[in-house]
Amino acid sequence: MQKTLHALIELQELDNRLDELMEERGDLPNIVNEFEEKLISKTASLEEIESDIKSSKLRIKEIELFEKESQEKLNKYNEQLYQVKTNREYDAITVEIESVQKTQKEYGSELVLIKSSDEEKEKEINELEAEIAKIKEELSENKVELDSSLAETADEENSLKKKRDKVLKNLSKHVYSTYQKIRKARNGTGIAKVENGTCGGCFSYIPPQKVVEVRKMKKIYECEFCGRILVWTE
């Protein structure tokens, strides 16, 4: 059990230093992630609008083609009006002309709406492109700063992680899991040294008999108040 407790003490020291390295980087990792997420979101919005405009342009071509064809029909019907011999023929052609004109009006209204919508979308595209350019610039700056910070501590961090992996071999899954749960709940500290009859984590009083038992290091004891694993160091 002494081996386990000594391993926990060493593990806590390694984790403390790893936490310090993370703290030195500040919010840079989170900031970089936020900018990357913003970039993905804005780029997706831009692509969606560009796709809409592409579809609009195809629709405009269809309408323009219809307008050309319908005008040809109108010209043809108007010529036929001068050749009719009966009122029935005249009425039939008039109905066709009115039908074409009605459809022309509908397509004309649609065309106005499409072009108006596209104008707004073009403005959105310009705004998004400006936002994306700014995000890319800020992302690049923060990445450079983060990479620089990582480079400065990379060797130490790798060394600490290797030592940590080695220490874990001396701990059972159950003990390590308990340590991790306590560490997560207690601001990064899973163990506490007994000092002057108190818990070094929450400074609560520990009965003398329990101090004696902790000092023997034959069993794992937890603080009754904060739950940290109690250890003894000379």
N, C-alpha and C positions, 0 to 999 in steps of 0.2 A: 504493500500500500504506500510505503514511503516513496517508492519509485513513481507511482501514479501522482502523488501530491507534488513531488518535485517537478514532474513533467507539467503539471498544471501551472505551477509558479513560472516556469520557463515560458510556457505557452502564453500566459498573460503578458509577460514582458515583451515577447515578440509581437503580440497583437497590439500592445500599447504603441510600439514604435511604428507599426504599419498604419495605425490610426493617425498618428502624428503626420506621417507622410501624406495621407489622404487629406488631412486638414490643411497642410501647407498648400495644396493645390486649390483649396477654397472651393468656390462654386464653378470653377472652370469646366469640369466634366459635365455638370448639369447644364451649364450655359451652352456648351457645344451641342449637346443633345437637343436642347430646345431649338437652337438655330437650324439643326438638321431636320427636325420635325416640321418647322415652319417652311423650310425650303421645299420639302416633299409636298406639303399641303398647297403652297402657293403655285408650285409647278403643275400640280394636278389640276388646279383651278384654271390655270392658263391654258393647258392642253384641252380642257373641256370647252372653254370659250372658243378657242381656235377651231375645234371640231365643229362647233355650232355654226361658226361663220362659213366654214367650208361647205356645210350642208345648205346654208342660206344661199351661197353663190350658185350652187347647183339648182336650187329652186328658182332663183332669179333667171337663170338661163332657160329653164322650162317655161316660165311665164313669158319671157321675151319671145321665145319660139312660138308660143300660143298666140301672142299679140300679132306676130307677123302673119301666121296662118289665118287668124280670125279676120285680119284686115283684108287679106286676099279674098276671103269668103264674102265679106261685106261688099267689096268692089264687084265681085261676081253677081251677088244678089241685086245690087243697084243697077247693074247693066240689064239684068233680067226683067227688072221692073218696067223698062221701056219696051220690052218685047212681049209682055203678057197681053192676052186677048180677052180674058174674062176676069170678073171680079174675084172669083174663087182663086184663080192663079195669083192674082195680086195680093189677096189676103194671106195666102199660103207663104208667099215670099216675105211679106211683111212680118209674119210671125217668126220666120227664120232669122230675119234681120234683128228683131227685138230680142230674140233668144241669145244671139251672138253678142249684141251690145250689153245685155245684162251680165253675161259671163265676163265680158271685157271689163265691166265696171267692178265686178267682184275680184277679178285677178289684179286689177289696178289698185284696189284698196289693200289687197294682200301685199302687193309690191311695196306700197308706201310704208306699211307696217314693218316689213322685213328690213327695208333700208334704214328706217328709223331705229329699229332694234340693233342692227349691225353697227350703226354709228355709236350707240351707247356701249356696245361690246368692244369696239375699237378703243374707246376711252378706258374701259376696264383693262384691256390688254396693256395699254401704255402704263397705267398705274401699277399693274401686276409686274410688268417687266422692270419698272423702277424699284419696286419693293424687293423683287428677287435679286436684283443687282446689289442692293444695299445689304440684304441678308447674306449673300455670298461674300461680300467684303468683310462684314462683321464676323462671319463664320471662319473665314480664312485667318483673320487677326487672332481670334480666340484659339484656333487650332494651333497656330504657330506658338502662342504662349503656353498652351497645354503641352504640346510636344516638347518644348524646351524644358518645362517643369518635369515631365516624365523622364527625359534624357538625363537630367541631373541626378535623379534618384533611382534610375532603373537598376543599376548594379546592386545598390543596397536593398532595394525591394526584392529582387530575385534571390539574393542571399538570405534574406529574412524568410521568404516563402519556402526555400529549401530546408532551412532549419526547422521551420514550422511543420513541414511534412514529416521530418525525421522525428520530431517530438510526438506527433500524433500516433506513431507506431507504438508508443508506450501507454496509450490510453485506449480503454475499451470504447465501443460505440456509445454505450449508455452514459459513461462518464463525460465523454466529449459532448454528447447531445445535451446533457444537463448543464454543462459549462456554457454552451452556446445560448441556451434559453435564458439563463441567468444574465449572461453578458448583454444579450439583446434587451432585456428588461431593465438592466441597471447601468445604462449609459456606458456600455463597453467594458465593464469590470465584472468578471464572473467569479473571482476569488477575492478574499480580503484577509490581510495579515492580522493576527491577534497582537495588539499592542497595549500594554498597561491594563490588561483585563478588559479591553473593549474591542469591538469589531472595527477594523481599519476602514471599512466601507461606510457604515452608518453611525459609527461611534457609540453603539449601544453597549450596555454593560453585559459582560459574559460571566456567569458564575465560575468561581475558582476551580471547582471540580471539572467543569467542561474545558477550562483552559488547560488543565493538566492532561486531559484526554486528547485535546487537539495537539498539544506539544509532543505526545507520544507518536503521532502520525501513523496510527495503526488502523484508522477508520476515517471515512469522510464525514465531516460535520458541517452543517449549514447554520448560518446565523438565523436565529428565530425571528428576527425583525426584518432583515432585508433579503434573506434567502441566499446570500453569497456563500460560496464554499470557503470555510475557514482554514487557514494554513498557518504554520509556524515557521518563522525564519530567525536564525540566530543573529 
